Amino acid sequence: MPSVALVDLLPAGSTNFNLKMTAPTEAGAISGTSNFNAANWLIFTSAVTSGGSRSIKGDVVGSLPPGIRLRLDISPYTGDGLGFTGGSSYVTGNVYLSGTAATFIDNIKGAYTGTGYGTHGFKLRYSLEIQTYAGIRSGTTSVTVRYTMADN
């Protein structure tokens, strides 16, 4: 069998969505609560060479607004795929996405998630957080989140 490294998103509609920070309605209240998007599922198929493993990383193409960070929460695996449930692959944890790739699933060997939206894969939840209050400014921006399956 040849080496295989495929990763994809299953969206509920479109993979394009808007996240917004809301302004407070009272002076002195905390600023910048965010809505979230949890309508995408990550699926993959992997076949590695003997002794090899892979990871899935995410990064942002474009620039996030100053003082703001993009949080990605990854749910535990759902479905009946094989190769990582009860095996050695694992979700490393929730990550903040930036211009530097961050690993969030690691030690993938031969595995597949299955392909049904909402029934197979890893549910992804995106939200915004204020990282530095002094740095935040009003405005809008567009970024792309890129996912890569890479050999370890």
Disulfide bonds with the S-S distance in Angstrom:
none
